[in-house]
Amino acid sequence: MSRTSFNELLEAGAHFGHLRRKWNPAMAPYIFAEKNGIHIIDLNKTVVKIEEAANALKQIARSGKKVLFVATKKQAKEIVSEKIKSINMPYVTERWPGGMLTNFATIRKAIRKMGSLEKMVTDGTYDNISKKERLMFSREKAKLEIQFGSIADLTRLPAAIFIVDITKEHIAVKEAKRLNIPTFAIVDTNSNPNEVDFPIPANDDASTSIAHIIDVMAKAISEGLSERKVDKETQSADEKEGGSASERAEELAEAVKSKFAGSDEEAKSTAKRPRTNTAAKKKK
C-alpha cells in the first residue's frame, strides 16, 4: 500500500509549480502541463518518488543512524520543528551555519560550549559571578540554543539530509555532496532535481504541501525506529535463550562427567580388592 495518494497530494496543493519563466529545464520530466503560465507537477511521479524516499529513510532509521532535516524558509520552520522533534531527529530551522557538515568539529565545539553554559546554571556557578557576566553568559547561551539546540544530540555526521527547497538551501546541498551524504529533497519546478539523490517533485512553497510530505517522511522514520526496537528485543531474547541453552548443555556435560567419574572410582576400588584363591579353598 502506498504511503500517500494522488488525491491527498492534490488536496495539499503539491501540484502547483512556479511560473513558466522561472522554471528549470531539468524538471521537464516531472511537469504534467502548463496552465495560466504556471507549471503543473505530475503527481503520479510524485507518489512514486515519495515512496522511494520514504523507504530509504526507513532503512536508515532502522540502522540506527540520524537524518538531518533542513528547512529555514518561513512556511516550513514550524512544520519541521514540530513533526521532526517528535521522532528525535536533528533539524535546522534557523539560518544554515556555513560549514556545519564540512567543518563539523567546530560545530561540535559550539554545542559543547552550550552544554557547559547549561551546566553552570544547574551547578550554581551563576550565583558566584557578577550580574554583568551572568547577563553576558545568558545571552550567549540563548543564541547558541536558537542555532544549535535542535542538533545537540548529533554527535557525528548525519547518514542523510532532507531539504525543503534546494534553491534556498544550496549551501547545505553542496556540503552534503562534498561529503557524499545522501540527499533527499522537495524539489519545485524552479530547481534542478539532479542535484539531489532522492528528489520529490512537489510544491515547496505551500505549507500544506510541505506538511503532508514531511508527515509521510516522519512516519516512515518512526516505522524504522519501531522495527529497530523490535530487532533489538528479538536479539536480546535470542541471546538469553542461547545463554540458557548453553548453561543447560554445561550442566548436562557436568552431570555426565561426574557420572563417569563415579563409575571410574568404583572400578578402581574393585580392582584394589584382594582376590580370593579358589584353588586354595578346594585343597583345604
N, C-alpha and C positions, 0 to 999 in steps of 0.2 A: 504493500500500500504506500502510495506517495505521501510525502510529508506535507505537501501543500497541493493546491489545485489551481487550475486556470481561473475559475470564478473567484476564489479567495484573493488572488493577486489582482484581478480586475477590480474588485471592490476596494482594495487597498490603494488603487491608482498607480500600480507598479508599471503600467504600460506607457505612461506619458514620458516621452523623451524631451530633448531640448529643441530649440528652433533649428531648422534645417541649416541655416548659415553657420551654426556653431558646432555642427556635427563632426565627428572624426570618422574618416572613411573606413578605418579598421573595424568599426561597429556595423558595417553593412550586413554581415551575415545574421545579425540579431534584430534587424529592423524589418518590421512587417509591412508598414506603409507610411505614407505622409498625409496628414490631414490638417488643413488650415496653416500650412507652413511648419507644423510640429511633427517630428518623427514619432511613430508608434512602435513600441518594442514588441517583438513576437514572444508572447508569454508562454507558448508551448516550449520554446527553447529555454526560457527562464526556469520553468518547472524542472526540466532535466538538469540544468546547471545547479539549481538549489539542492537537488537530490545528491548529486556528485559531491558538492562541497560539504553537505551535512554528514554524509557517510565518512568522508575523510576526517572531518573534525571529531566525529565519534570515536574513530580508531585512535586518534592522537590522545584524546581524553582517557580512553581505556588503557593506554600505555603509561598513564600517569604523568604525562607532560603537560606544559602550560600553553595556552593560546592567548596571545595579546590582542585585545580589541582596541582599535584606534578610531575615534570619531570626535573631532574637535569642532565640527560645524554646529551651529545653534540648534537646528532641528533634531540632531541625533544625540546630543550630550546627555540629557536626562534619560532618554530611552536606553542607551547603552549602559549607563551607570546603574540604573535600576535593575535591568534584566541580567547583566553580567555579574553584578555584585552577589546576586542570589546563588550563583553557581561557583563562587570563589575563584574566578578567573581575573587576571590583571587587565586593566584597561586604562586608556589615556583619553581624557575628555577635555583637558586644558591644552595649552599650546604644546606642540610636539617639541621636546627638548632635543636639540640637534646633537647627534652622536649618541643617542640613547642606546642604540644597538651596537654601533661600531666602536663606541667608547664606553662600554657597559661598566667597566671597572670604576670609572669616575662617578657614574650614576649611583653605583652601589655605595660609594663613599658618602654621597649626599644622603642616601637613605639611612646609613649607619649614624650619621650626624643627627638626623631627625630622631632616631631611636635614643640616642644619648640625651637629647634635649627632653624627650618624654620621661626618661629615667630621672632626670634632675627634678622634675615635678613630683614624681612619686616618692623619691628617697629623701625629700626635704631640703635639697640643696638650694632651692629657690628662696627658702626662708633666711638663708645665711648670706645672700648677696644684696647689693643695693637696689633701690627701686628702679634706677635708670638701667642697670644691667638686666634686671628682671623683664622690663619692658622690651629691651632690645632682643633678648632671647625669645620672648613670646612672639614677637613679630617674625623673627626668623623661623621659628617652629611652625607658625601658621602658614607662612609662604611655602615651606617645604612640604607640608601636609597637602596643600592645594595641588602642588605639582607632582609629588611623588607618593602621596598617601595611598593611591589606588594600585601602586605597583610595589608596595613594601614587602610583599611575600614573594616577589620574583627574584629568587636568589641566583638564577642562571638565565641565559638567553632563552627566549621562548622557542617552542618547537614549531610554531606557526604564528602568523599575524593576520588578523581580519580587519580590513579597512573599509570605512564608509567614505566614498568619494576619493578616488586615487589621484584626481587632478589637484585637489586641495592638499592631500597628504603625500605629495610626490617625494618629499624628503624621506618619509618613512618607507616608501616603496623602494627607493634607491638603496637605503641602508640594508633592508631585508634581502634584496637581490645580491648585494655585495657579499653578504654572509651566507648566501644560499639557504635562507629561511623561506619555507613555502608561504606563499601569499594568497589570501582569499579576499575578495572584494566585491562590493556592489558597484557595478560599472554602468554609468549612464552613457547616452549617445554622444557626449562631448569628450569621452575618454578613450584611451587605447586599451582594449582588453588583453592585448598581447603582453602587456607589462606585468601581468599577474598570472599565477599558476592556475587559480580557480576563479575565473570571472563569473559574476552573476549579473546578467544584463537586466537592469531594473532602474526605476526612478530613485535617484539618491538624494532628492530634494524634499519629497513629501514625507512627513513624519509617519503617516500611516503605512507607507511602503517600507520604510526603514524598520519600523516597529515589527511588522509582520515577518520580515526576513530575519531580523535579529532574534525574534522569538523562536523561529524554526531552528536556528543555529544553536541557541541556548538549550533547547530541548534535546537536540542531538548530543551535545556535550554532556548534558545531565544523564542521558542514557548510557553514554560511555563510562561515566563515573560510577553509575549503579552497577554496570557489568563488571567493572574493575573490583568493586567491593565484593560482589558475589564470587569472583575468581579468587580473591584473597581468602575468603571464608572457606571455599572449597579446598584450596591448597592447604590451609591450616588444618582442616578436618582430615585431609588425606595424610598429612604429616603425623597427626596424633594417632590416626588409625595404624599407620606404618610403624610408629613408635611402639604402640601397644602390641602389635603383631610380633615385632622383633623381641619385645620383652617376654612374650609367651613362648617364642621359639627358644630364647635363652633359658627360661625356666624348665622347658621340656628337655633341653640338652643337659642341664644340670641334673635333672631327675634321672635321665638315662645314665649319665656318668656316675652318679652316686650308686645306682643300682648295680652297674658293672663293677664298681669299686668294691661293693659289699660282697658280690659273688667271688671276686678275686681273693679277698681276705679269707673267705670261707674255704676256698680251695687251698690256700696256703696253710691254714690251720689244720686241715685234713691231712695234708702232706707231712706235717710235722709229727703227727701221732705215731707212736711205736707200733710196728706191725706184729700181730700175733703169729707165733710159729706153730702152724697147724701140724706140721710133721712131728715136732717135738711132743705135742699133746698126744698124738697117736701112739708113739713109742711108750709113753707112760701108761 
